[in-house]
Amino acid sequence: MAPPGRSRLPLVFLACLALLLCLAAAVDTPVLALYRISGNSMLPAFENGDRVLVTTLGGIGVNDAVIVRLGGETLIKRVVAAPGDDVALVSGLLFRNGRPADPVAPSYRDDSCAGLTALGQDQFFVLGDNRSVSVDSRTFGPVERRAILGRVVYRWFPARDGASVAAARD
C-alpha cells in the first residue's frame, strides 16, 4: 500500500501542469509560452504539428532545444555550442572545442562541412536534428542570445514517449 498522500502525487502534478498550460495559453508571459512546431527540421525529436511549452527561466545550454526568431521566422533548433566555444562541422560530424560532440543520431546527419567558428560572448550555434532539411547556423551563422525566445521544456501535444525533448540518439 502506498504511503498516505503519495498516490495523489501524479494527479497533483498533472493539475499543476494543466494550470501552467492554461496560464501560458491565456497570457503570453515572458516566462512561459506555447509554440506549434512547423516543419521537419527537428525530426525525430519534434514532428510537424507538435505543440511545446517554452520557458525563459534558467539558462540555455548545449543540447537544449530552443525557439529562435530570425528575419521574421520562428524556428526550433538545438543548441550545439554556447558562448566561448569553438565549433566546426567536418563531413557532417560536429566538433565542439576540438572534440566530437554530436548529439544527433548518425542517420539524421548529412555530409555538410563548416569551418571553425569561434563564438562570441553572447552567441550560440544552433542546428536542426534533421540536418539534411534544416536551415540553421550553417546558413545564417551564430545566433545572438536576444534572438532566442526560450528553451523548450515540454512537448504537451501529442504526448508520446513521456513527452521527451531530448536529442535524437541511436
N, C-alpha and C positions, 0 to 999 in steps of 0.2 A: 504494500500500500504506500502511496506517495505521501511525503510529509504534508501537513496541513498548509494549504495555500500554494503549494508547488504546482499542482495540476492546473491551476488558473494562470500560471505564468505565460504560456503561449497565447492564451486569449487576451491577456493584458497587453502583451507585445503587439499583437495584431490590431488591437483597438488603438494603441498609440500610433502605430504606423498609419492606420486609416485616417486618424485625426491629422497627422502631418501631411498626408497626401491631400486631404480636403483643404487644409490651410494653404498649401502650395498652389492648388488649383484656383482657389478664391482670390488670393493675393500673390502676385509675383514679387515676392520679397527678395531682398538681396541675399538672404540666407538659403532659401530653397526655391527651386523652380522645376517645372516639368517640361520635358522635351520629347518629341517624336522623332525617331531615327528615320532618315530618308536616305536610301541608297544601300549599297552592299560593301562599302569600303572597310567595314569592321567585322565582316564575317570571319569566323563563326561566332565570335563573342556577342555581337549585336547584329540583328537582322533588320531589313527594311520593315518599318511599321512598329518596331519595339518602342515602348514608352519607358523613359528613365527619369529617376529623381536625381537632381543635381544640387550640390551644396557649394557655398563659398567658404564654409567653415573649414579650418585646418589648412595645412599646406598642400602643395601639389608636388608629387614625387614621381620618380621614374616608375613606369608601368601603370600609372593611373590613366584611366580613360577620362578625357576632358571634352567639354564643349567649347569650341573656338569660333569666334566671329571675325571673319576676314572678308573685306571687299563686299559687304552686304550679304554674305552667305554664312549660315550657321552650320558648322561641321562637327562631327565626333571623331576624335583621333586619340591615339595612345602616346603618352609622353615617353620618349625613349632616351632622352638626355636632358639634363637640367642645367641651370646657370653654372658656369665654370667648367663644364665638361667639354671634352673634345669628342667629336662624333664623326664616323665615316661609314660608308657602305661599300663593301668590296664583294662583287659578284653576288649581290643580294643579301650578304651577311652583315649584320650591324656590329660595329666595333665602337665601344664607349671607353674613352681613356685608354686606348690601346689594347683592350681585351674584348673578346667576343661577348656580346651581351644581348642577344636577340631573344625577346620574349615570345616571338611568334613561331608557330609550327612551320617546319620547312615546306609543307605543302601549300602554304599561303604566301610564301616569299616569291620574289621574282629575281631576275639577274641584274637588277639595277646597281649602278655604282654612283657614289657621291664622294667627292674629295673631302679631305679633312676640314671640318668646320669647328672653330673654337667659339663656344657660346659665351655671350656677354653676361653681365651681371643680372639682367632681367629677361634672358632669352631661354626658350625651350625648343627642342627639336621634336616634332610630332610626326608620327607615321600612322597610316591605316594598317590594321592587321592583315587585310586582304590586299597586299601590295600591288598586285597586277592591275587593280582598278582604282586604287586610291590616288587622289590628288592631295599632296601633303608637303612637308618641309623639303622634300626633294625637288618640288616645283616652286613653292613660294618662299623657301628659306626658313630660318628660325622664326619663331612666334614670340612676340613680346608678351609679357605677363598680363598687360592690360587687355589683350585680345582673348584671353582665356576667361570664359564666363563662369566656369565652375568645374568641379570634379564629380563624375558620375559615381553615385553611391549605391544605387539600387535600380534594378530593372523591375518595374511593377506590372507591366503588361507586355506580352503574355508571360506569366510566371512559368519558368521551366528551369530545370537543374538548379533549384534553390536560388534562382534569380542572380546567378553569379555574374560578376562584372570583371572577371579575371581575363588575362590574355589567353589567346588560343595556343595551347601547347600540345605536343604529341605525348 
